[in-house]
């Protein structure tokens, strides 16, 4: 059941579009992030069934037809479900994802060809530059990647640091690792790849000031420290 969708600016020009659903006891939020610039970008489309409320939320910030980039972390319904509906209302928008994701899914699913981004590739959306990081199997999916806004040091980190609950604040400065570890312990949705620690260290080296999570609150604080704490937790579990 859809309860309410809210829009909050969580960093300069970055808007969290959040819809809570009762898919688990206590609720669960599904977040998309709209980045306002000369070539606006949307990271995560949300489910196809949420398209009307996502479109309405985008329209509170800008006309949806202004979108130029539409992408996501990996190919699942909550990341790309409404892609084609959004491409239909934003005729100049380009879908994007990892090169693997474009090859395996996006170019078949999308109504327009997608741009596959290389690991470490940067691209401009106007006054700010975005950096793409390929994170295979972290937390899951061969095609997984995350997006970093260099100007605000915001890491749009997909399913990393997922938190359950429907009434969470848009941004928190309280630690979120305990909640996300509780979620991981309950569902074990990580891939436990051999490269996980190295990938998390590469993300920590970006020194993010905001972790824009797809599920739950965004975290404002020492993102590098939190990423390294997560790596230590995973390493510890692997050795016990």
FIDRENRO-644688 format. One record per atom (N, C-alpha, C, O): residue number from 1; atom name; x, y, z. Coordinates in steps of 0.1 Angstrom, whole numbers. Atoms other than C-alpha are relative to their C-alpha. Last residue first. Example, Ala and Ser with C-alpha at 12.3 -4.5 7.8 and 13.67 -1.06 7.14 Angstrom:
% residues 2
   resi   name       u       v       w
      2      N      -9     -11       0
      2     CA     137     -11      71
      2      C      -8      11       8
      2      O      -3      22       9
      1      N       9     -12       0
      1     CA     123     -45      78
      1      C       9      12       0
      1      O      19      12       7
//
This chain:
% residues 240
   resi   name       u       v       w
    240      N       5       7     -12
    240     CA     344    -164     121
    240      C      -7     -13      -4
    240      O     -12     -21       4
    239      N     -11       7      -6
    239     CA     367    -150      94
    239      C      -5      -8      12
    239      O       3     -15      19
    238      N      -6      10       9
    238     CA     340    -139      70
    238      C      10      -9       7
    238      O      13     -20       2
    237      N      10      11       2
    237     CA     319    -123      97
    237      C       6     -11      -9
    237      O       3     -22      -7
    236      N       1       8     -12
    236     CA     349    -102     107
    236      C      -9     -12      -1
    236      O      -6     -22       4
    235      N     -13       8      -2
    235     CA     357     -91      72
    235      C      -1      -9      12
    235      O       3     -21      12
    234      N       1      11      10
    234     CA     320     -81      67
    234      C      13      -9       1
    234      O      12     -21       1
    233      N      11       9      -4
    233     CA     320     -60      99
    233      C       0     -12      -9
    233      O      -1     -24      -5
    232      N      -5       8     -11
    232     CA     354     -45      90
    232      C     -10     -10       5
    232      O      -7     -21       9
    231      N     -10      10       5
    231     CA     341     -35      56
    231      C       6      -9      11
    231      O       7     -21      10
    230      N       7      11       7
    230     CA     311     -19      72
    230      C       9     -10      -5
    230      O       7     -22      -3
    229      N       6       8     -10
    229     CA     333       1      96
    229      C      -8     -12      -6
    229      O      -7     -23      -1
    228      N     -11       9      -5
    228     CA     354      12      66
    228      C      -5      -8      12
    228      O      -1     -20      14
    227      N      -3      10      10
    227     CA     322      25      49
    227      C      11     -10       5
    227      O      11     -22       2
    226      N      11      10       0
    226     CA     312      43      80
    226      C       2     -11     -10
    226      O      -1     -23      -7
    225      N      -1       9     -12
    225     CA     346      59      84
    225      C     -11     -10       0
    225      O      -8     -22       4
    224      N     -11       9       1
    224     CA     345      71      48
    224      C       2      -9      12
    224      O       4     -21      10
    223      N       4      12       8
    223     CA     310      85      52
    223      C      11     -10      -2
    223      O       9     -22      -3
    222      N     -12       6       5
    222     CA     320     108      80
    222      C      -3     -13      -8
    222      O      -2     -24      -2
    221      N     -11       1      -9
    221     CA     288     127      84
    221      C      12      -6      -7
    221      O      14      -4     -18
    220      N     -10     -12       1
    220     CA     254     131      68
    220      C      10      -2      11
    220      O       7      -2      23
    219      N      -9      -2     -11
    219     CA     235      98      63
    219      C      10      11      -2
    219      O      17      11     -12
    218      N     -13      -3       5
    218     CA     205      95      40
    218      C       8       4      13
    218      O       3       9      22
    217      N      -5     -14      -1
    217     CA     176      79      58
    217      C      13       1      -8
    217      O      21      -9      -8
    216      N      -3      -6     -13
    216     CA     161      46      47
    216      C       5      14      -1
    216      O       4      20     -11
    215      N      10       4      -9
    215     CA     163      25      15
    215      C       3       6      14
    215      O      14       2      20
    214      N      12       2       7
    214     CA     181      39     -15
    214      C     -11      -4       9
    214      O     -23      -2       6
    213      N       4      14       1
    213     CA     208      54       6
    213      C     -13      -1      -7
    213      O     -22       7      -7
    212      N      13      -1       4
    212     CA     224      88      -1
    212      C      -5     -14      -3
    212      O      -4     -20     -13
    211      N       3      13       6
    211     CA     256      87      19
    211      C     -15       0      -3
    211      O     -23      -1       6
    210      N      14       4      -1
    210     CA     266     123      25
    210      C      -1     -13      -7
    210      O       3     -15     -18
    209      N       6      -7     -11
    209     CA     300     137      32
    209      C     -14      -4       2
    209      O     -20      -1      13
    208      N      13      -6       2
    208     CA     318     112      10
    208      C      -5       7      13
    208      O      -2       2      24
    207      N       3      -8     -12
    207     CA     356     108      14
    207      C     -14       7      -1
    207      O     -16      19      -1
    206      N       7     -12       5
    206     CA     361      94     -21
    206      C      -3      10      10
    206      O      -6      22       7
    205      N     -10     -10       5
    205     CA     387      71      -5
    205      C      -6      12      -7
    205      O       1      22      -8
    204      N      -4      -8     -11
    204     CA     358      54      13
    204      C      10      10      -4
    204      O      10      22       1
    203      N      11      -9      -3
    203     CA     344      42     -20
    203      C       4       9      12
    203      O       1      21      11
    202      N       0      -9      12
    202     CA     377      26     -30
    202      C     -11      11       2
    202      O      -9      23      -1
    201      N     -11     -10      -2
    201     CA     379      11       5
    201      C       1      10     -11
    201      O       4      22      -8
    200      N       5     -10     -11
    200     CA     344      -4       0
    200      C      11      10       3
    200      O       8      21       6
    199      N      10      -9       6
    199     CA     356     -20     -33
    199      C      -4      10      10
    199      O      -5      22       7
    198      N      -7      -9       9
    198     CA     387     -35     -17
    198      C      -9      11      -6
    198      O      -6      22      -7
    197      N      -8      -9      -9
    197     CA     367     -50      12
    197      C       7      11      -9
    197      O       7      23      -6
    196      N       9     -10      -8
    196     CA     341     -65     -12
    196      C       8      10       7
    196      O       6      22       6
    195      N      -4     -13       2
    195     CA     366     -81     -37
    195      C      -7      11       9
    195      O      -4      23       7
    194      N     -14      -1      -4
    194     CA     362    -117     -25
    194      C       5      15      -1
    194      O      15      18       6
    193      N     -11       2      10
    193     CA     325    -113     -29
    193      C      13       1       6
    193      O      15       8      16
    192      N     -11       5      -7
    192     CA     300    -117       0
    192      C      12      -4     -10
    192      O      17     -15     -10
    191      N      -6      11       8
    191     CA     270    -112     -23
    191      C      12      -7       7
    191      O      16     -18       3
    190      N     -13      -3       5
    190     CA     250     -92       3
    190      C       6     -12      -8
    190      O       2     -23      -5
    189      N       1      -4      15
    189     CA     213     -97       6
    189      C      13       4      -6
    189      O      14       8     -17
    188      N     -13       4       7
    188     CA     216    -116      39
    188      C       0       3     -15
    188      O       1      -7     -23
    187      N       2       4      14
    187     CA     179    -110      48
    187      C      12      -5      -7
    187      O      11     -12     -17
    186      N      14       6       2
    186     CA     177    -107      86
    186      C      -1      -6     -14
    186      O      -7     -16     -15
    185      N       1      12      -7
    185     CA     214    -101      92
    185      C     -13      -8      -2
    185      O     -13     -20      -2
    184      N      -8      10       6
    184     CA     216     -76      65
    184      C      -1     -13       7
    184      O      -1     -24       0
    183      N       7       4      13
    183     CA     187     -57      79
    183      C       8     -11      -7
    183      O       2     -20     -13
    182      N      12       8      -4
    182     CA     202     -57     114
    182      C      -7      -5     -12
    182      O     -12     -16     -13
    181      N      -5      13      -3
    181     CA     235     -46      98
    181      C     -11      -9       5
    181      O     -11     -21       2
    180      N      -3       7      13
    180     CA     217     -17      82
    180      C       5     -14       2
    180      O       2     -23      -5
    179      N      13       3       7
    179     CA     202      -6     115
    179      C       2      -8     -12
    179      O      -5     -18     -15
    178      N       7      10      -8
    178     CA     235      -8     134
    178      C     -13      -5      -7
    178      O     -16     -17      -8
    177      N      -5      13       2
    177     CA     253       9     105
    177      C      -7     -11       8
    177      O      -9     -22       3
    176      N      10       9       6
    176     CA     230      39     105
    176      C       5     -14      -2
    176      O      -2     -23      -7
    175      N      -6      11       8
    175     CA     250      62     128
    175      C     -11      -9      -5
    175      O     -21     -12       2
    174      N      -3      12      -9
    174     CA     232      93     138
    174      C       5     -11      -8
    174      O       1     -12     -20
    173      N     -14      -1      -3
    173     CA     236     124     115
    173      C       3     -11      11
    173      O      15     -12      16
    172      N      -4       2     -14
    172     CA     203     117      99
    172      C      15       1       1
    172      O      23      -1      -8
    171      N     -14       0      -3
    171     CA     187     128      67
    171      C       2      -2      14
    171      O      -5       3      23
    170      N      -7       0      13
    170     CA     152     122      52
    170      C      15      -1       2
    170      O      22      -8      -6
    169      N      -2     -14       5
    169     CA     139     112      87
    169      C       8      -1     -14
    169      O      15     -10     -16
    168      N     -14      -5      -2
    168     CA     127      76      91
    168      C       2      14      -5
    168      O      -5      17     -15
    167      N       0     -14      -5
    167     CA      90      69      94
    167      C      13       6       2
    167      O      14      15      11
    166      N       7     -10       9
    166     CA      87      39      71
    166      C       1      14       5
    166      O      -1      23      -3
    165      N       8     -10      -6
    165     CA     112      14      86
    165      C      -6      10      -9
    165      O       0      13     -20
    164      N      15       3       0
    164     CA     140      -8      75
    164      C      -7      12       7
    164      O      -1      19      14
    163      N       7      -1     -13
    163     CA     175       6      68
    163      C     -15      -3      -2
    163      O     -21       3     -10
    162      N      15       1       0
    162     CA     197      -2      38
    162      C      -5      -1      14
    162      O       0      -8      23
    161      N       6      -6     -12
    161     CA     233       8      44
    161      C     -15       1       0
    161      O     -21      11       5
    160      N      -8      -1     -12
    160     CA     244      -1       9
    160      C      -6       8      11
    160      O     -13      18       8
    159      N       4       8     -11
    159     CA     215      -7     -14
    159      C       9      -1      12
    159      O       6      -8      21
    158      N       9      11       3
    158     CA     222      22     -38
    158      C      -4      -8      13
    158      O      -9      -2      23
    157      N      -6      13      -3
    157     CA     252      43     -27
    157      C      -9     -12      -1
    157      O      -6     -23       3
    156      N      13       7       1
    156     CA     244      77     -41
    156      C       3     -15       0
    156      O       7     -21     -11
    155      N      -1      14       6
    155     CA     276      91     -27
    155      C     -13      -6       0
    155      O     -19      -9      10
    154      N      11       9      -3
    154     CA     274     129     -21
    154      C       2     -13      -7
    154      O       3     -13     -20
    153      N      -5      12      -6
    153     CA     306     148     -20
    153      C     -11      -9       5
    153      O     -11     -15      16
    152      N       6       1     -13
    152     CA     287     180     -28
    152      C       5     -12       8
    152      O       2     -14      20
    151      N       1     -14      -6
    151     CA     308     190     -58
    151      C      -6      -1      14
    151      O      -1       7      23
    150      N     -13      -6      -5
    150     CA     320     155     -67
    150      C      -2      13       8
    150      O       5      15      18
    149      N       0     -14       4
    149     CA     286     139     -70
    149      C      12       7       6
    149      O      12       8      19
    148      N      -6     -10     -10
    148     CA     293     102     -67
    148      C      -1      14      -6
    148      O       4      16     -17
    147      N      -3     -13       6
    147     CA     273      74     -84
    147      C       4      10      10
    147      O      -2      11      21
    146      N       5     -11      -8
    146     CA     272      37     -75
    146      C       5      13      -7
    146      O      14      13     -15
    145      N      -8     -12       0
    145     CA     276       5     -95
    145      C      -6      11       8
    145      O     -18      10      12
    144      N       2     -11     -10
    144     CA     262     -30     -96
    144      C      10      11      -1
    144      O      22       9      -4
    143      N       1     -13       7
    143     CA     261     -51    -128
    143      C       0      12       9
    143      O      -3      23       5
    142      N     -12      -1       8
    142     CA     273     -84    -112
    142      C       1      14      -7
    142      O      11      19      -9
    141      N       1      -2      14
    141     CA     246     -79     -86
    141      C      13       2      -8
    141      O      21      11      -4
    140      N       4      12       8
    140     CA     248     -76     -49
    140      C      -1       4     -14
    140      O      -3      16     -17
    139      N       2      12      -8
    139     CA     263     -54     -22
    139      C      -5     -12      -7
    139      O      -4     -23      -2
    138      N       0      -8     -13
    138     CA     287     -50     -36
    138      C     -11      10      -1
    138      O     -10      20      -8
    137      N       3       8     -11
    137     CA     286     -78     -62
    137      C       0       7      13
    137      O      -1       1      24
    136      N       7      13       2
    136     CA     303     -57     -88
    136      C      -1      -8      13
    136      O       8     -10      20
    135      N      -1       8     -12
    135     CA     310     -22     -76
    135      C      -6     -14      -1
    135      O     -15     -17       6
    134      N       5      13       3
    134     CA     317       0    -107
    134      C       3      -8      13
    134      O      14      -9      18
    133      N      -9      10      -6
    133     CA     322      36     -96
    133      C      -7     -14      -2
    133      O     -19     -16       2
    132      N       6      14       0
    132     CA     307      64    -117
    132      C      10     -10       6
    132      O      22     -10       1
    131      N     -10      11       2
    131     CA     318     100    -111
    131      C      -7     -13       3
    131      O     -14     -15      13
    130      N       4      12      -6
    130     CA     295     130    -116
    130      C      10     -11      -3
    130      O      16     -11     -13
    129      N      -4      12       6
    129     CA     306     165    -123
    129      C      -3     -12       8
    129      O      -3     -12      20
    128      N      -7      10      -8
    128     CA     288     196    -114
    128      C       4     -12      -8
    128      O      -2     -15     -18
    127      N     -10      -6      -9
    127     CA     279     229    -130
    127      C       7     -10       8
    127      O      16      -7      15
    126      N       1     -15       0
    126     CA     262     212    -160
    126      C      11       6       9
    126      O      23       5       5
    125      N      14      -2       2
    125     CA     256     174    -160
    125      C      -3      15       1
    125      O     -14      20       4
    124      N       6     -13      -5
    124     CA     292     166    -165
    124      C     -15       0      -2
    124      O     -20      -5     -13
    123      N       7      -7      10
    123     CA     307     131    -168
    123      C      -7      12       6
    123      O     -10      12      18
    122      N       7     -13      -4
    122     CA     333     112    -150
    122      C      -8       6     -11
    122      O      -3       5     -23
    121      N       3     -10      10
    121     CA     343      75    -155
    121      C      -7      12       6
    121      O     -16      11      14
    120      N      -8     -12      -1
    120     CA     359      57    -126
    120      C      -4      11     -10
    120      O       2      22      -9
    119      N      -4      -2     -14
    119     CA     346      23    -137
    119      C       9      13       1
    119      O      19      14      -6
    118      N     -12       7      -4
    118     CA     332      27    -172
    118      C       3       3      15
    118      O      -1      13      20
    117      N     -11      -8      -6
    117     CA     297      39    -178
    117      C      11      -9       5
    117      O       9     -19      11
    116      N      -7       8     -10
    116     CA     273      22    -202
    116      C      12       8       5
    116      O      21      12      -3
    115      N     -14      -3      -1
    115     CA     250      47    -219
    115      C       7      -9      11
    115      O       3      -8      23
    114      N      -6      -5     -13
    114     CA     216      33    -227
    114      C      15       3      -2
    114      O      21      -3     -11
    113      N     -13       6      -4
    113     CA     198      29    -260
    113      C       6       7      12
    113      O       4      19      14
    112      N     -11      -7       7
    112     CA     162      40    -260
    112      C      13      -6       4
    112      O      14     -11      15
    111      N       5      -4      14
    111     CA     130      21    -253
    111      C      10       8      -7
    111      O       8      11     -19
    110      N       3     -15       2
    110     CA     148       4    -224
    110      C      -5       2     -14
    110      O      -2      -5     -24
    109      N      12      -5      -7
    109     CA     145     -33    -215
    109      C      -4      14      -5
    109      O     -16      16      -6
    108      N      12       8       3
    108     CA     169     -49    -240
    108      C     -12       6       5
    108      O     -23       6      -1
    107      N       2      -2      14
    107     CA     196     -21    -239
    107      C     -11      -9      -5
    107      O     -17      -7     -16
    106      N       6     -13       3
    106     CA     192     -21    -201
    106      C      -3       2     -15
    106      O     -13       7     -19
    105      N      14      -3      -3
    105     CA     196     -58    -193
    105      C      -5      13      -7
    105      O     -15      13     -13
    104      N       8      12      -4
    104     CA     229     -77    -200
    104      C     -15       4       1
    104      O     -24      -5       0
    103      N      -1      12       8
    103     CA     249     -52    -220
    103      C     -10     -11       3
    103      O     -16     -17      -6
    102      N       5      -3      13
    102     CA     237     -21    -203
    102      C       0     -12      -9
    102      O      -9     -14     -17
    101      N      14      -2      -1
    101     CA     242     -36    -169
    101      C      -6       3     -13
    101      O     -17      -2     -17
    100      N       6      13      -1
    100     CA     277     -48    -178
    100      C     -15       1       0
    100      O     -22      -7      -6
     99      N      -1       7      13
     99     CA     287     -14    -190
     99      C      -6     -14       0
     99      O     -13     -18     -10
     98      N     -13       6       2
     98     CA     273       0    -157
     98      C       1      -6     -15
     98      O     -10      -8     -21
     97      N      -3      10     -10
     97     CA     242      22    -158
     97      C      14      -5      -3
     97      O      22       1     -11
     96      N     -14       3      -3
     96     CA     227      49    -179
     96      C       1     -11      11
     96      O      -8     -12      19
     95      N      -2       9     -11
     95     CA     194      59    -196
     95      C      15      -3       2
     95      O      22      -3      -7
     94      N      -8      12       3
     94     CA     196      90    -217
     94      C       0      -9      12
     94      O       4      -5      23
     93      N      -7       7     -11
     93     CA     169     117    -214
     93      C       7     -12      -5
     93      O       2     -19     -14
     92      N     -14      -2       2
     92     CA     159     139    -244
     92      C       9      -7      11
     92      O      21      -5      11
     91      N      -4       5      13
     91     CA     123     126    -247
     91      C      15       2      -2
     91      O      21      -4     -11
     90      N     -13      -7       1
     90     CA     116     130    -209
     90      C       7      -4     -13
     90      O      16     -12     -13
     89      N       3     -14      -3
     89     CA      79     120    -207
     89      C      12       9       0
     89      O      11      21       0
     88      N      11      -5       8
     88     CA      84      87    -225
     88      C      -3      14       3
     88      O      -7      22      -7
     87      N      -6      -3      13
     87     CA     118      81    -209
     87      C     -11       6      -9
     87      O      -8      14     -18
     86      N      -8     -13      -2
     86     CA     101      83    -175
     86      C       6       4     -13
     86      O       6      16     -17
     85      N      11     -10      -2
     85     CA      75      56    -185
     85      C       7      14       1
     85      O       2      24      -4
     84      N       6      -3      13
     84     CA     104      35    -199
     84      C     -11      11       1
     84      O     -12      19      -8
     83      N      -9      -7      10
     83     CA     124      37    -168
     83      C      -7       4     -12
     83      O      -6      16     -16
     82      N       7     -11       7
     82     CA      96      30    -143
     82      C       9       7     -11
     82      O       5      18     -15
     81      N      13       5       4
     81     CA     110      -4    -131
     81      C      -8      11      -8
     81      O     -14       7     -18
     80      N       3      -3      14
     80     CA     146       7    -132
     80      C     -14      -3      -4
     80      O     -17      -2     -16
     79      N     -10      -9       6
     79     CA     160       8     -96
     79      C      -5       5     -14
     79      O      -2      16     -17
     78      N       1     -13      -7
     78     CA     129      -6     -77
     78      C      11      10      -5
     78      O      11      21      -2
     77      N      12      -8       3
     77     CA     124     -33    -104
     77      C       0      14       7
     77      O      -5      24       2
     76      N      11       6      -7
     76     CA     160     -46    -104
     76      C     -12      10      -1
     76      O     -10      21      -5
     75      N      13       2       7
     75     CA     189     -39    -127
     75      C      -9      -8       9
     75      O      -9     -20       9
     74      N       0      13       6
     74     CA     217     -23    -107
     74      C     -14      -3      -5
     74      O     -23       4      -1
     73      N     -11       7      -4
     73     CA     227      11     -93
     73      C       1     -14      -6
     73      O      12     -18     -10
     72      N       1       7     -13
     72     CA     204      32    -112
     72      C      12      -8       3
     72      O      21     -10      -6
     71      N      -8      13      -2
     71     CA     200      55    -142
     71      C      -3      -6      14
     71      O     -12      -2      21
     70      N       8       8      -9
     70     CA     181      84    -158
     70      C       7     -13       2
     70      O      10     -21      -8
     69      N      -7      12      -4
     69     CA     200     113    -173
     69      C      -9      -8       9
     69      O     -14      -2      19
     68      N      -9       4      11
     68     CA     186     143    -193
     68      C       7     -13       3
     68      O      13     -19      -6
     67      N     -10      11      -3
     67     CA     155     151    -173
     67      C       8      -3     -12
     67      O       4      -4     -23
     66      N     -13      -6       0
     66     CA     138     184    -184
     66      C      11     -11       3
     66      O      23      -8       1
     65      N      -5       0      14
     65     CA     106     166    -194
     65      C      14       6       0
     65      O      21       4     -11
     64      N      -7      13       3
     64     CA     100     160    -157
     64      C       6      -1     -13
     64      O      16      -9     -15
     63      N       7       8       9
     63     CA      93     197    -151
     63      C       7     -13      -4
     63      O      19     -13      -7
     62      N      -2      -4      14
     62     CA     112     207    -121
     62      C     -10      -7      -9
     62      O     -15     -18      -5
     61      N     -13      -6       1
     61     CA     112     204     -83
     61      C       2       6     -13
     61      O       8      17     -15
     60      N       0     -10     -10
     60     CA      75     196     -75
     60      C      14       8       0
     60      O      15      19       5
     59      N       7     -12       5
     59     CA      73     179    -109
     59      C       0      11      11
     59      O      -2      23       8
     58      N     -10      -6       9
     58     CA      98     152     -97
     58      C      -6      14      -4
     58      O       2      24      -4
     57      N     -10      -5      -9
     57     CA      73     143     -69
     57      C      11       8      -8
     57      O      15      19      -4
     56      N       5     -12      -7
     56     CA      44     141     -93
     56      C      11       6       9
     56      O      12      18      10
     55      N       1     -11      10
     55     CA      64     118    -116
     55      C      -5      13       7
     55      O       0      24       5
     54      N     -14      -4       2
     54     CA      74      96     -86
     54      C      -1      12     -10
     54      O       7      22      -8
     53      N      -4      -8     -11
     53     CA      37      94     -76
     53      C      14       5      -1
     53      O      18      16       4
     52      N       8     -12      -2
     52     CA      25      84    -110
     52      C       5       9      11
     52      O       5      21      10
     51      N      -3     -10       9
     51     CA      55      60    -116
     51      C      -9      13       2
     51      O      -3      24       2
     50      N      -1     -13      -7
     50     CA      50      41     -84
     50      C       2      11      -9
     50      O       4      23      -5
     49      N      13      -3      -6
     49     CA      36      10    -102
     49      C       0      13       8
     49      O     -10      19      11
     48      N       9      -5      11
     48     CA      67      10    -124
     48      C     -13       4       6
     48      O     -19      14       2
     47      N       9      10       7
     47     CA      88       7     -93
     47      C      -8       6     -10
     47      O     -12      18     -10
     46      N      11       6      -8
     46     CA     113      34     -85
     46      C      -8     -10      -8
     46      O      -6     -12     -20
     45      N      13      -4       5
     45     CA     133      53    -111
     45      C     -12      -4       9
     45      O     -23       2       8
     44      N      11       9      -4
     44     CA     166      52     -94
     44      C     -13       5      -5
     44      O     -17      16      -1
     43      N      -7      13      -4
     43     CA     192      80     -98
     43      C     -11      -9       7
     43      O     -15      -6      18
     42      N       8       7      -9
     42     CA     175     109    -117
     42      C       7     -14       3
     42      O      10     -21      -7
     41      N      -1      14      -1
     41     CA     197     134    -134
     41      C      -9      -6      10
     41      O     -11       0      21
     40      N       4       7     -12
     40     CA     192     170    -145
     40      C       0     -15      -1
     40      O      -2     -21     -12
     39      N       4      12       5
     39     CA     212     184    -174
     39      C      -4      -9      12
     39      O       3     -18      16
     38      N       4      -2      14
     38     CA     216     220    -165
     38      C      -5     -12      -7
     38      O     -14     -11     -15
     37      N     -11      -7       6
     37     CA     215     210    -128
     37      C      -5       3     -15
     37      O     -16       1     -18
     36      N       4     -12       8
     36     CA     191     195    -103
     36      C      12       7      -6
     36      O      21      11       2
     35      N     -12      -9       0
     35     CA     200     160     -91
     35      C      -3      12      -9
     35      O      -3       9     -22
     34      N       0      -9      11
     34     CA     169     139     -83
     34      C      11      10       2
     34      O      11      17      12
     33      N      -7     -12      -2
     33     CA     174     109     -60
     33      C       1       9     -13
     33      O       6       4     -23
     32      N      -6      -4      12
     32     CA     150      80     -58
     32      C       7      13       3
     32      O       3      20      13
     31      N      -5     -14       3
     31     CA     142      64     -25
     31      C       6       1     -14
     31      O      13      -8     -18
     30      N      -6       1      13
     30     CA     120      33     -16
     30      C       4      14      -5
     30      O      -5      23      -7
     29      N       0     -11       9
     29     CA     112      32      21
     29      C       7      -3     -13
     29      O      18     -10     -13
     28      N     -12       0       7
     28     CA     102       1      40
     28      C       0      12     -10
     28      O     -10      13     -17
     27      N      -2      -8      12
     27     CA      74      -5      65
     27      C      14       1      -5
     27      O      24      -3       1
     26      N      -6     -13      -4
     26     CA      71     -16     101
     26      C       3       9     -12
     26      O       6      20     -10
     25      N       5      -6     -12
     25     CA      65     -52      90
     25      C       7      12       4
     25      O      20      12       5
     24      N      -5       7     -12
     24     CA      78     -57      55
     24      C      -7       6      12
     24      O     -11      18      12
     23      N      -4      13       5
     23     CA      63     -47      21
     23      C       6      -9      11
     23      O       7     -21       9
     22      N       1       9     -11
     22     CA      43     -19      38
     22      C       4     -14      -5
     22      O      -3     -24      -2
     21      N       9      11       4
     21     CA      55       7      13
     21      C       0      -9      12
     21      O      10     -11      19
     20      N       1      12      -9
     20     CA      71      41      21
     20      C     -10     -10      -5
     20      O     -21      -6      -9
     19      N      13       5      -1
     19     CA      78      65      -9
     19      C       1     -12      10
     19      O       8     -22       7
     18      N       1      12      -9
     18     CA     109      87      -8
     18      C     -15      -4       1
     18      O     -24       4       5
     17      N      14       3       2
     17     CA     121     113     -33
     17      C      -3     -14       6
     17      O       2     -24       2
     16      N       4      14      -3
     16     CA     154     126     -20
     16      C     -15      -1      -2
     16      O     -23       5       5
     15      N      13       2      -7
     15     CA     164     158     -37
     15      C      -3     -15       1
     15      O      -2     -22      -8
     14      N       3      14       1
     14     CA     199     169     -46
     14      C     -12      -3       9
     14      O     -12       0      21
     13      N       5       4      13
     13     CA     204     206     -55
     13      C      -2     -15      -1
     13      O      -5     -20     -12
     12      N       3     -11       9
     12     CA     226     213     -24
     12      C      -4      -5     -14
     12      O       4     -11     -21
     11      N     -13      -7       2
     11     CA     223     182      -2
     11      C      -3      11     -10
     11      O     -14      11     -16
     10      N      -9       6     -10
     10     CA     193     164      13
     10      C      14       5      -1
     10      O      22       4       8
      9      N     -14      -4       5
      9     CA     166     185      -4
      9      C      10      -5      11
      9      O      10       1      22
      8      N      -8      -8      -9
      8     CA     134     167       6
      8      C      14       2      -6
      8      O      19      -7     -12
      7      N     -12      -6       7
      7     CA     105     153     -14
      7      C       8       8       9
      7      O       2      18      15
      6      N      -5     -13      -4
      6     CA      78     131       2
      6      C      13       4      -7
      6      O      20      -5     -12
      5      N     -13      -3       6
      5     CA      56     103     -10
      5      C       4      14       4
      5      O      -3      23       3
      4      N      -2     -14       5
      4     CA      27      91      11
      4      C      14       1      -5
      4      O      23      -7      -1
      3      N       5      -9     -11
      3     CA      10      58      21
      3      C       2      15      -5
      3      O      -7      22      -8
      2      N      -7     -13       0
      2     CA      13      35      -9
      2      C      -6       9      11
      2      O     -18      11      11
      1      N       8     -12       0
      1     CA       0       0       0
      1      C       9      12       0
      1      O      18      13       8
//
